[in-house]
Amino acid sequence: MAGGLLEPSEQLESLLLTFDPVTTDIEQMAALAVEYGSYSVLISMFVRAKGDYTTPLYRLLQVLRQEDHSGASNQKAAQILLAYMKDCLSGVTSIEGPIPEEKLPQLKRDVVDFLFTRAPEQGLAQRYPHLGLFFRYDSSQLLDTLNVTLTDFSSSSPWATTQERKTKPSLGAVRSLMGKVTAGVG
């Protein structure tokens, strides 16, 4: 904000947030949000209109990949995406508030699956391409996000088994995760 005036992207973001996403063409709004770097609006639209927490992950990943291949950096998109993933894993998004309890276990698993997406056996960064991409953009924020994942002992934890979700969580879930991670690294 310079001299009390909003930047054009901030003006667009303010305007887009006033639209009712249920009655608006989401694809057009998403294209505008990406074009002007209003990534929080992109997330908000899918969450408010459809209760869809995972589509924003893939849409912002597309932004990062396009700019990564062109040699440009999009630190803003990476930071917003990492913060959004951390919020999802914590059970609340700063954009739309608490995530409904019934959606939380699956959302956490979806975010973890997204982060730990595997590619054919290659170098470590290529084997886990999403982790490698986020590591290049903001390793500190990526580690914060992973910390939330690895220290989640709740019944909605992505590591909890069906039985653990019915009863109480245990350290077995973390041991299971560590086994998966170390098996993938070796």
N, C-alpha and C positions, 0 to 999 in steps of 0.2 A: 504494500500500500504506500503510494508516494503522495505526500501532501494531502492526505485525507481521501484520495480517490482510489477506487479499486482498479486493479489491473484488469485487462479484458478477460483473462481466464477466470479471475475471481468473480467478475460480473456474470459471466456465463454460468459459473458454478452456482451462484446465488439464484439465478433465473431458473436453471434446470431443477434445483431442489424445490421450487414452488409448484412444479407440474405434478399432477397425480399420475404416478407410474402405472396405475391399473388401467387408466384410460388413454395412455400415451403410447405411441409406437416405440417400444423399448429398443429395437434395433437402431432406429434413427437417433434416439437419445444416446445410446451407447457409442455410436459412431461420432457424434458431436463431443461426447465426454472424452473419448480417446484423442480426437483431433486437437482438442484444446488442453489436454493434460489434466482434465478434471476427473482423476481416477477415483476419488472418494464418491463422486456422483455415480460413477459406473457401478460401484459396489452397492450403494444405497438403492439404486433403481431395481436391481435384481432381488435384493433382500425385501424391499417394500412391496414390489409388484408381485413377486412369485414366491416369496419365502425361500428363494434359491441362494444358498450360501456358497455353492461350489463353482458356478459359472464364472463369477468374478476372478477366481483363481486362474482359470484357463485364459480368460480374456486378457488379463494383465500379463500373463506369461507370454502371450502372443506379442504384446507390445514390447516386452523385454527382448524377445528373440529377434524381432524385426530390427530393432535398434542395435542389438548386439551384432547382427550380421552386417549392418551398414557401418559399423565402427563408431557409432554415436553411443553416448551413455545416457541412460534414463534413470538416474539415481532416484528421482522423485517416485516413479512408478515402482521401483524395487522397494523403497522404504515403505510406501503405502501398502504394498502387497505383503511384505514381511510383518508389518504391524497388524494387518488384517488377519493373517494366519495366527499370529500370537493371540489376538483377541478371540478368534474362533476356538482355539485350544484352551483358552481361559474360560470360555463360556459366555462371553459378553463381547459385543462389538461396540466400539466407541461411536459408530455411525448410527446404529439402530437399537442399542440397549441390549438387555439380556436375550440370549438365544433360548428359544423354547426347549424345555427339558427333554421333550420327546425327540427332538432333532439332534440333541447334543452328542450322544454316543456315535451315531453314524457320521456326523459332521467331523468329529475328531478323527475318526478312522479315515475319512476322505482326505482330510488335510495331511495326515501322516502318509497316506498312500501317494498323494501328490508330491510331497517333499522327497520321499524315498523311491520315486519312480526309477526303475532299473532299465538300463539299455543293455544291448549285447556286451559280453565281456570285452572290456577295453581298459584304458587307464581309469583310475579312480574317479576323476572329474567327469569322464565320459560315461562311466558305469552308472553314476547317479547324476544325470545332466541337470536336474533342477537344483540339487544341492550345489553343484559346481557353479551354476549361473548365479545363484544368490550369494555364494561365497565371494565371487568376484565383485559383486556390487556392495555388499555390506556384511562382512564376516561377523562383526560384533552383534548386529541385530539378528543374524541367522542363528548364532549361538544362543542368544536370549530366547528365540523362538523354540529351538531344540530343547533348551532347559525346561521350558514349560511342558513340553511333551514328555520328557524323560522323568520329570518329577510329579507327574499326574498320578495320584493314587486313588482318585475318585472312582465311583462305580461307572462313570461315563468315560473312563479312560480308554484310549484307543487300544491299550494293551490288555484290558480286562477281558477275561473269557466270559462266555454267556453265564456260566455258573457264578463267577465272581461278581457280575453285574446284579445277579439275583441276591447274593449274600453280601459279603463285604470284600473290598479289594485286598490284594496281598502283594507281597514282593515278588511272587512268582511271575506276575505280569512283566515287571521290570527285568527280571532274569531272562524271560522269554525274548524281550526286545533286545537286550544286550547280546544274546546268542544270535539273533537275526542280524544285527548290525555287524558283529565281529565276523560272522560267516560271510557276509557280503564284502567285507573289507579285505579278507585274506585271499 
